[in-house]
């Protein structure tokens, strides 16, 4: 199963999104996260 983090692409902290990888690494924060997937299941506020 897959693990992943879904990022809000329209988050103002990530603007401008010309280089998505650099924007996420350098400017994303907890407010930029839309959802988290663990073992193929979307986790809502529980780890």
N, CA, C, O and CB atoms as a CASP TS submission, in Angstrom:
PFRMAT TS
TARGET T0000
AUTHOR 0000-0000-0000
METHOD Language model
MODEL 1
PARENT N/A
ATOM      1  N   UNK     1       0.830  -1.188   0.000  1.00  0.00           N
ATOM      2  CA  UNK     1       0.000   0.000   0.000  1.00  0.00           C
ATOM      3  C   UNK     1       0.872   1.248   0.000  1.00  0.00           C
ATOM      4  O   UNK     1       2.059   1.200   0.322  1.00  0.00           O
ATOM      5  CB  UNK     1      -0.943   0.000   1.207  1.00  0.00           C
ATOM      6  N   UNK     2       0.267   2.344  -0.362  1.00  0.00           N
ATOM      7  CA  UNK     2       1.021   3.592  -0.518  1.00  0.00           C
ATOM      8  C   UNK     2       0.843   4.530   0.668  1.00  0.00           C
ATOM      9  O   UNK     2      -0.214   4.568   1.299  1.00  0.00           O
ATOM     10  CB  UNK     2       0.598   4.298  -1.790  1.00  0.00           C
ATOM     11  N   UNK     3       1.897   5.284   0.956  1.00  0.00           N
ATOM     12  CA  UNK     3       1.854   6.382   1.910  1.00  0.00           C
ATOM     13  C   UNK     3       2.075   7.653   1.107  1.00  0.00           C
ATOM     14  O   UNK     3       2.851   7.663   0.152  1.00  0.00           O
ATOM     15  CB  UNK     3       2.933   6.215   3.059  1.00  0.00           C
ATOM     16  N   UNK     4       1.401   8.714   1.489  1.00  0.00           N
ATOM     17  CA  UNK     4       1.580   9.963   0.754  1.00  0.00           C
ATOM     18  C   UNK     4       1.016  11.145   1.502  1.00  0.00           C
ATOM     19  O   UNK     4       0.232  10.995   2.439  1.00  0.00           O
ATOM     20  CB  UNK     4       0.936   9.871  -0.603  1.00  0.00           C
ATOM     21  N   UNK     5       1.423  12.314   1.080  1.00  0.00           N
ATOM     22  CA  UNK     5       0.921  13.572   1.621  1.00  0.00           C
ATOM     23  C   UNK     5       0.365  14.368   0.449  1.00  0.00           C
ATOM     24  O   UNK     5       1.032  14.525  -0.574  1.00  0.00           O
ATOM     25  CB  UNK     5       2.047  14.374   2.387  1.00  0.00           C
ATOM     26  N   UNK     6      -0.849  14.865   0.598  1.00  0.00           N
ATOM     27  CA  UNK     6      -1.490  15.665  -0.434  1.00  0.00           C
ATOM     28  C   UNK     6      -1.382  17.132  -0.037  1.00  0.00           C
ATOM     29  O   UNK     6      -1.834  17.530   1.037  1.00  0.00           O
ATOM     30  CB  UNK     6      -2.980  15.243  -0.637  1.00  0.00           C
ATOM     31  N   UNK     7      -0.779  17.928  -0.912  1.00  0.00           N
ATOM     32  CA  UNK     7      -0.509  19.337  -0.646  1.00  0.00           C
ATOM     33  C   UNK     7      -1.510  20.200  -1.415  1.00  0.00           C
ATOM     34  O   UNK     7      -1.836  19.907  -2.566  1.00  0.00           O
ATOM     35  CB  UNK     7       0.951  19.705  -1.038  1.00  0.00           C
ATOM     36  N   UNK     8      -1.996  21.267  -0.772  1.00  0.00           N
ATOM     37  CA  UNK     8      -2.886  22.223  -1.439  1.00  0.00           C
ATOM     38  C   UNK     8      -2.066  23.041  -2.434  1.00  0.00           C
ATOM     39  O   UNK     8      -1.194  23.814  -2.035  1.00  0.00           O
ATOM     40  CB  UNK     8      -3.598  23.158  -0.399  1.00  0.00           C
ATOM     41  N   UNK     9      -2.339  22.876  -3.707  1.00  0.00           N
ATOM     42  CA  UNK     9      -1.544  23.580  -4.719  1.00  0.00           C
ATOM     43  C   UNK     9      -1.842  25.067  -4.763  1.00  0.00           C
ATOM     44  O   UNK     9      -1.036  25.837  -5.284  1.00  0.00           O
ATOM     45  CB  UNK     9      -1.791  22.980  -6.081  1.00  0.00           C
ATOM     46  N   UNK    10      -2.985  25.493  -4.226  1.00  0.00           N
ATOM     47  CA  UNK    10      -3.330  26.913  -4.248  1.00  0.00           C
ATOM     48  C   UNK    10      -2.996  27.622  -2.935  1.00  0.00           C
ATOM     49  O   UNK    10      -3.442  28.749  -2.718  1.00  0.00           O
ATOM     50  CB  UNK    10      -4.802  27.078  -4.551  1.00  0.00           C
ATOM     51  N   UNK    11      -2.221  26.982  -2.056  1.00  0.00           N
ATOM     52  CA  UNK    11      -1.810  27.585  -0.786  1.00  0.00           C
ATOM     53  C   UNK    11      -0.933  28.805  -1.069  1.00  0.00           C
ATOM     54  O   UNK    11       0.013  28.722  -1.851  1.00  0.00           O
ATOM     55  CB  UNK    11      -1.049  26.552   0.105  1.00  0.00           C
ATOM     56  N   UNK    12      -1.242  29.920  -0.442  1.00  0.00           N
ATOM     57  CA  UNK    12      -0.494  31.157  -0.688  1.00  0.00           C
ATOM     58  C   UNK    12       0.965  31.053  -0.270  1.00  0.00           C
ATOM     59  O   UNK    12       1.809  31.751  -0.832  1.00  0.00           O
ATOM     60  CB  UNK    12      -1.144  32.306   0.043  1.00  0.00           C
ATOM     61  N   UNK    13       1.286  30.197   0.705  1.00  0.00           N
ATOM     62  CA  UNK    13       2.678  30.025   1.119  1.00  0.00           C
ATOM     63  C   UNK    13       3.532  29.414   0.011  1.00  0.00           C
ATOM     64  O   UNK    13       4.751  29.583   0.008  1.00  0.00           O
ATOM     65  CB  UNK    13       2.749  29.153   2.364  1.00  0.00           C
ATOM     66  N   UNK    14       2.912  28.714  -0.919  1.00  0.00           N
ATOM     67  CA  UNK    14       3.650  28.050  -1.992  1.00  0.00           C
ATOM     68  C   UNK    14       3.735  28.890  -3.263  1.00  0.00           C
ATOM     69  O   UNK    14       4.379  28.486  -4.231  1.00  0.00           O
ATOM     70  CB  UNK    14       3.005  26.725  -2.309  1.00  0.00           C
ATOM     71  N   UNK    15       3.102  30.035  -3.267  1.00  0.00           N
ATOM     72  CA  UNK    15       3.063  30.894  -4.453  1.00  0.00           C
ATOM     73  C   UNK    15       4.363  31.664  -4.619  1.00  0.00           C
ATOM     74  O   UNK    15       4.824  32.191  -3.607  1.00  0.00           O
ATOM     75  CB  UNK    15       1.890  31.866  -4.369  1.00  0.00           C
ATOM     76  N   UNK    16       4.989  31.789  -5.738  1.00  0.00           N
ATOM     77  CA  UNK    16       4.617  31.213  -7.026  1.00  0.00           C
ATOM     78  C   UNK    16       5.069  29.755  -7.108  1.00  0.00           C
ATOM     79  O   UNK    16       6.100  29.384  -6.546  1.00  0.00           O
ATOM     80  CB  UNK    16       5.227  32.031  -8.180  1.00  0.00           C
ATOM     81  N   UNK    17       4.309  28.952  -7.797  1.00  0.00           N
ATOM     82  CA  UNK    17       4.560  27.516  -7.877  1.00  0.00           C
ATOM     83  C   UNK    17       5.247  27.163  -9.198  1.00  0.00           C
ATOM     84  O   UNK    17       4.842  26.219  -9.877  1.00  0.00           O
ATOM     85  CB  UNK    17       3.243  26.730  -7.731  1.00  0.00           C
ATOM     86  N   UNK    18       6.275  27.913  -9.558  1.00  0.00           N
ATOM     87  CA  UNK    18       7.014  27.647 -10.796  1.00  0.00           C
ATOM     88  C   UNK    18       7.864  26.390 -10.661  1.00  0.00           C
ATOM     89  O   UNK    18       8.030  25.645 -11.627  1.00  0.00           O
ATOM     90  CB  UNK    18       7.902  28.847 -11.162  1.00  0.00           C
ATOM     91  N   UNK    19       8.400  26.154  -9.476  1.00  0.00           N
ATOM     92  CA  UNK    19       9.185  24.950  -9.201  1.00  0.00           C
ATOM     93  C   UNK    19       8.523  24.247  -8.013  1.00  0.00           C
ATOM     94  O   UNK    19       8.879  24.520  -6.867  1.00  0.00           O
ATOM     95  CB  UNK    19      10.709  25.294  -8.901  1.00  0.00           C
ATOM     96  N   UNK    20       7.561  23.342  -8.268  1.00  0.00           N
ATOM     97  CA  UNK    20       6.791  22.720  -7.189  1.00  0.00           C
ATOM     98  C   UNK    20       7.645  22.020  -6.138  1.00  0.00           C
ATOM     99  O   UNK    20       7.357  22.125  -4.945  1.00  0.00           O
ATOM    100  CB  UNK    20       5.833  21.737  -7.768  1.00  0.00           C
ATOM    101  N   UNK    21       8.685  21.311  -6.556  1.00  0.00           N
ATOM    102  CA  UNK    21       9.521  20.587  -5.590  1.00  0.00           C
ATOM    103  C   UNK    21      10.184  21.548  -4.618  1.00  0.00           C
ATOM    104  O   UNK    21      10.141  21.323  -3.408  1.00  0.00           O
ATOM    105  CB  UNK    21      10.589  19.757  -6.315  1.00  0.00           C
ATOM    106  N   UNK    22      10.787  22.601  -5.114  1.00  0.00           N
ATOM    107  CA  UNK    22      11.457  23.579  -4.252  1.00  0.00           C
ATOM    108  C   UNK    22      10.449  24.306  -3.369  1.00  0.00           C
ATOM    109  O   UNK    22      10.727  24.553  -2.195  1.00  0.00           O
ATOM    110  CB  UNK    22      12.244  24.592  -5.099  1.00  0.00           C
ATOM    111  N   UNK    23       9.293  24.648  -3.909  1.00  0.00           N
ATOM    112  CA  UNK    23       8.273  25.341  -3.126  1.00  0.00           C
ATOM    113  C   UNK    23       7.807  24.495  -1.952  1.00  0.00           C
ATOM    114  O   UNK    23       7.674  25.000  -0.837  1.00  0.00           O
ATOM    115  CB  UNK    23       7.085  25.708  -4.008  1.00  0.00           C
ATOM    116  N   UNK    24       7.558  23.215  -2.191  1.00  0.00           N
ATOM    117  CA  UNK    24       7.093  22.325  -1.122  1.00  0.00           C
ATOM    118  C   UNK    24       8.178  22.133  -0.073  1.00  0.00           C
ATOM    119  O   UNK    24       7.896  22.206   1.123  1.00  0.00           O
ATOM    120  CB  UNK    24       6.666  20.963  -1.697  1.00  0.00           C
ATOM    121  N   UNK    25       9.400  21.891  -0.494  1.00  0.00           N
ATOM    122  CA  UNK    25      10.495  21.645   0.449  1.00  0.00           C
ATOM    123  C   UNK    25      10.797  22.877   1.290  1.00  0.00           C
ATOM    124  O   UNK    25      11.016  22.760   2.495  1.00  0.00           O
ATOM    125  CB  UNK    25      11.752  21.209  -0.300  1.00  0.00           C
ATOM    126  N   UNK    26      10.812  24.052   0.677  1.00  0.00           N
ATOM    127  CA  UNK    26      11.264  25.251   1.370  1.00  0.00           C
ATOM    128  C   UNK    26      10.153  26.064   2.026  1.00  0.00           C
ATOM    129  O   UNK    26      10.417  26.784   2.989  1.00  0.00           O
ATOM    130  CB  UNK    26      11.991  26.114   0.420  1.00  0.00           C
ATOM    131  N   UNK    27       8.903  25.971   1.528  1.00  0.00           N
ATOM    132  CA  UNK    27       7.877  26.876   2.037  1.00  0.00           C
ATOM    133  C   UNK    27       6.619  26.204   2.566  1.00  0.00           C
ATOM    134  O   UNK    27       5.791  26.880   3.176  1.00  0.00           O
ATOM    135  CB  UNK    27       7.496  27.810   0.975  1.00  0.00           C
ATOM    136  N   UNK    28       6.443  24.924   2.364  1.00  0.00           N
ATOM    137  CA  UNK    28       5.237  24.260   2.864  1.00  0.00           C
ATOM    138  C   UNK    28       5.275  24.174   4.383  1.00  0.00           C
ATOM    139  O   UNK    28       6.342  24.047   4.984  1.00  0.00           O
ATOM    140  CB  UNK    28       5.096  22.850   2.251  1.00  0.00           C
ATOM    141  N   UNK    29       4.097  24.246   4.996  1.00  0.00           N
ATOM    142  CA  UNK    29       3.973  24.081   6.442  1.00  0.00           C
ATOM    143  C   UNK    29       2.744  23.221   6.718  1.00  0.00           C
ATOM    144  O   UNK    29       2.134  22.699   5.784  1.00  0.00           O
ATOM    145  CB  UNK    29       3.869  25.467   7.169  1.00  0.00           C
ATOM    146  N   UNK    30       2.376  23.068   7.985  1.00  0.00           N
ATOM    147  CA  UNK    30       1.252  22.187   8.322  1.00  0.00           C
ATOM    148  C   UNK    30      -0.058  22.657   7.705  1.00  0.00           C
ATOM    149  O   UNK    30      -0.950  21.840   7.481  1.00  0.00           O
ATOM    150  CB  UNK    30       1.098  22.092   9.827  1.00  0.00           C
ATOM    151  N   UNK    31      -0.199  23.949   7.425  1.00  0.00           N
ATOM    152  CA  UNK    31      -1.412  24.464   6.793  1.00  0.00           C
ATOM    153  C   UNK    31      -1.477  24.126   5.307  1.00  0.00           C
ATOM    154  O   UNK    31      -2.541  24.236   4.698  1.00  0.00           O
ATOM    155  CB  UNK    31      -1.496  25.967   6.979  1.00  0.00           C
ATOM    156  N   UNK    32      -0.374  23.722   4.722  1.00  0.00           N
ATOM    157  CA  UNK    32      -0.317  23.375   3.302  1.00  0.00           C
ATOM    158  C   UNK    32      -0.814  21.958   3.034  1.00  0.00           C
ATOM    159  O   UNK    32      -1.056  21.596   1.883  1.00  0.00           O
ATOM    160  CB  UNK    32       1.103  23.525   2.787  1.00  0.00           C
ATOM    161  N   UNK    33      -0.967  21.155   4.080  1.00  0.00           N
ATOM    162  CA  UNK    33      -1.342  19.746   3.923  1.00  0.00           C
ATOM    163  C   UNK    33      -2.853  19.610   3.801  1.00  0.00           C
ATOM    164  O   UNK    33      -3.603  20.094   4.648  1.00  0.00           O
ATOM    165  CB  UNK    33      -0.825  18.908   5.109  1.00  0.00           C
ATOM    166  N   UNK    34      -3.285  18.951   2.745  1.00  0.00           N
ATOM    167  CA  UNK    34      -4.710  18.706   2.520  1.00  0.00           C
ATOM    168  C   UNK    34      -5.131  17.374   3.136  1.00  0.00           C
ATOM    169  O   UNK    34      -6.192  17.285   3.754  1.00  0.00           O
ATOM    170  CB  UNK    34      -5.029  18.721   1.012  1.00  0.00           C
ATOM    171  N   UNK    35      -4.309  16.340   2.973  1.00  0.00           N
ATOM    172  CA  UNK    35      -4.625  15.014   3.501  1.00  0.00           C
ATOM    173  C   UNK    35      -3.347  14.188   3.593  1.00  0.00           C
ATOM    174  O   UNK    35      -2.343  14.483   2.945  1.00  0.00           O
ATOM    175  CB  UNK    35      -5.677  14.296   2.611  1.00  0.00           C
ATOM    176  N   UNK    36      -3.417  13.146   4.419  1.00  0.00           N
ATOM    177  CA  UNK    36      -2.302  12.216   4.578  1.00  0.00           C
ATOM    178  C   UNK    36      -2.838  10.805   4.347  1.00  0.00           C
ATOM    179  O   UNK    36      -3.900  10.442   4.851  1.00  0.00           O
ATOM    180  CB  UNK    36      -1.634  12.349   6.000  1.00  0.00           C
ATOM    181  N   UNK    37      -2.089  10.018   3.578  1.00  0.00           N
ATOM    182  CA  UNK    37      -2.476   8.635   3.317  1.00  0.00           C
ATOM    183  C   UNK    37      -1.424   7.710   3.924  1.00  0.00           C
ATOM    184  O   UNK    37      -0.228   7.859   3.671  1.00  0.00           O
ATOM    185  CB  UNK    37      -2.634   8.373   1.784  1.00  0.00           C
ATOM    186  N   UNK    38      -1.888   6.750   4.732  1.00  0.00           N
ATOM    187  CA  UNK    38      -1.009   5.756   5.348  1.00  0.00           C
ATOM    188  C   UNK    38      -1.562   4.378   5.009  1.00  0.00           C
ATOM    189  O   UNK    38      -2.726   4.082   5.280  1.00  0.00           O
ATOM    190  CB  UNK    38      -0.901   5.960   6.907  1.00  0.00           C
ATOM    191  N   UNK    39      -0.724   3.546   4.417  1.00  0.00           N
ATOM    192  CA  UNK    39      -1.108   2.197   3.997  1.00  0.00           C
ATOM    193  C   UNK    39      -2.375   2.207   3.151  1.00  0.00           C
ATOM    194  O   UNK    39      -3.239   1.342   3.298  1.00  0.00           O
ATOM    195  CB  UNK    39      -1.310   1.304   5.214  1.00  0.00           C
ATOM    196  N   UNK    40      -2.477   3.196   2.262  1.00  0.00           N
ATOM    197  CA  UNK    40      -3.596   3.273   1.342  1.00  0.00           C
ATOM    198  C   UNK    40      -4.872   3.849   1.917  1.00  0.00           C
ATOM    199  O   UNK    40      -5.888   3.880   1.222  1.00  0.00           O
ATOM    200  CB  UNK    40      -3.877   1.946   0.827  1.00  0.00           C
ATOM    201  N   UNK    41      -4.861   4.312   3.170  1.00  0.00           N
ATOM    202  CA  UNK    41      -6.052   4.849   3.823  1.00  0.00           C
ATOM    203  C   UNK    41      -5.825   6.312   4.195  1.00  0.00           C
ATOM    204  O   UNK    41      -4.792   6.667   4.765  1.00  0.00           O
ATOM    205  CB  UNK    41      -6.411   4.019   5.079  1.00  0.00           C
ATOM    206  N   UNK    42      -6.811   7.160   3.864  1.00  0.00           N
ATOM    207  CA  UNK    42      -6.727   8.573   4.233  1.00  0.00           C
ATOM    208  C   UNK    42      -6.923   8.682   5.743  1.00  0.00           C
ATOM    209  O   UNK    42      -7.894   8.164   6.294  1.00  0.00           O
ATOM    210  CB  UNK    42      -7.793   9.433   3.459  1.00  0.00           C
ATOM    211  N   UNK    43      -5.988   9.362   6.400  1.00  0.00           N
ATOM    212  CA  UNK    43      -6.014   9.530   7.851  1.00  0.00           C
ATOM    213  C   UNK    43      -6.517  10.938   8.154  1.00  0.00           C
ATOM    214  O   UNK    43      -6.010  11.912   7.597  1.00  0.00           O
ATOM    215  CB  UNK    43      -4.596   9.286   8.483  1.00  0.00           C
ATOM    216  N   UNK    44      -7.499  11.048   9.023  1.00  0.00           N
ATOM    217  CA  UNK    44      -8.079  12.341   9.391  1.00  0.00           C
ATOM    218  C   UNK    44      -7.778  12.651  10.850  1.00  0.00           C
ATOM    219  O   UNK    44      -8.537  12.258  11.737  1.00  0.00           O
ATOM    220  CB  UNK    44      -9.604  12.349   9.144  1.00  0.00           C
ATOM    221  N   UNK    45      -6.679  13.352  11.108  1.00  0.00           N
ATOM    222  CA  UNK    45      -6.354  13.812  12.455  1.00  0.00           C
ATOM    223  C   UNK    45      -5.927  12.746  13.438  1.00  0.00           C
ATOM    224  O   UNK    45      -5.919  13.002  14.642  1.00  0.00           O
ATOM    225  CB  UNK    45      -7.502  14.502  13.006  1.00  0.00           C
ATOM    226  N   UNK    46      -5.575  11.570  12.980  1.00  0.00           N
ATOM    227  CA  UNK    46      -5.121  10.514  13.888  1.00  0.00           C
ATOM    228  C   UNK    46      -3.867   9.867  13.321  1.00  0.00           C
ATOM    229  O   UNK    46      -3.809   9.535  12.137  1.00  0.00           O
ATOM    230  CB  UNK    46      -6.233   9.451  14.111  1.00  0.00           C
ATOM    231  N   UNK    47      -2.888   9.694  14.155  1.00  0.00           N
ATOM    232  CA  UNK    47      -1.650   9.049  13.725  1.00  0.00           C
ATOM    233  C   UNK    47      -1.339   7.881  14.623  1.00  0.00           C
ATOM    234  O   UNK    47      -0.330   7.203  14.425  1.00  0.00           O
ATOM    235  CB  UNK    47      -0.486  10.039  13.721  1.00  0.00           C
TER
END
